């Protein structure tokens, strides 16, 4: 069903040809028989974002290259059954909403107000991405939101009961996906809790701006990260608590460089993670919308570019180190470095690290976080490889 074009045309006078649109269709049923819907947002510039109510998973992002050729730029699968059977079994979390707590919590334990909470262990000795039955496996309720300024969107909501995966307090979560004619894919997170708890939400899309299935993956793509520090980890990928400078290390992306330039450097951090799988501590002041430019990525071959801006203090950049060629989807076999994630977040293991920004959420407070992925074409004349996003207002 076509949801967006006529509504936007009626309210703004914009022709349906140039208006952003929102469509929805049935996407099958889960193994337990629950129906799942797939939504597709498409703007006037040919950028589209598809996602489903199972796990809030972003299943596809289509974007044009410098010649106008479209390609899907996120890894994933073609069917609901594949996401249910493969994504969790291999721990890849393709495109999923992550909660209650993104990233790792050491030994699956944390203490809050003198009480120790125990979480499911699903990553060595640690709890990862919310535990064994995290938000990536839940069925979210979808509600279309009003259309304005050439933007379409859907709000996904979920209630996580008190004690869910060991976390205290009932949690009510809303995640809103929007797409504008400025080629901005926005993700807004809000949450409230009935008891003091900890919370860290993110999205786990694997990007490849060359298009999925390209021979060298993302290693030749250019990356700039606005972070002069990162959080080193121990051999179990738990932060040591240090905020270490990136200067003179493979983690220095302050000036854009190919992702693969230093990834084979004999560095203890890269060895432990088998590549990049680390949290960068973001620099810079927030803009008028409360966002910091976290990273800029572009593909020299296709010309596609993407910027990631966020209200969060950190971003986990992961070069799909544990894709080992045993998963296939959308006509491609997924291997190491076939995608890169930008998991905007508070820092890993924050409940056990007093020096890190707090992830505590109190009753009566409303958690809010926003991340924007803006797609465009790289402008080689721009300073520092800054992306030029081409679109309409």
Secondary structure, DSSP 8 states (H G I E B T S, - for coil): -B-SHHHHHHHH---TTTS-EEEEEEEEE-TTS-EEEEEEEE-TTS-EEEEESBTT-EEEEEEE-TTS-EEE-B---SSHHHIIIIITTTT--TT-EE-SB-SEEGGGEEEETTEEEE----BTTBEETT-TT-GGGSB-EEEE---BTTBEEEEEEEEE-TTGGG--S-EEEEEEEEE-TT-EEEEEEEEEESS-EE-B-EE--EE-TT-TT-TTTTTTSEEEE--SEEE-B-TTS-B-S--EE-TTSTT--SS-EETTSSTTS--HHHHHHTS-EEEEE--S---TTS-EEEEEEE-TTT-EEEEEEESSSEEEEE--TT-EEEEEETTEEEETTS-EEEEEES-TTGGG-TTS---EE-TT--EEEEEEEEEEEE-TTSGGG-EE-----
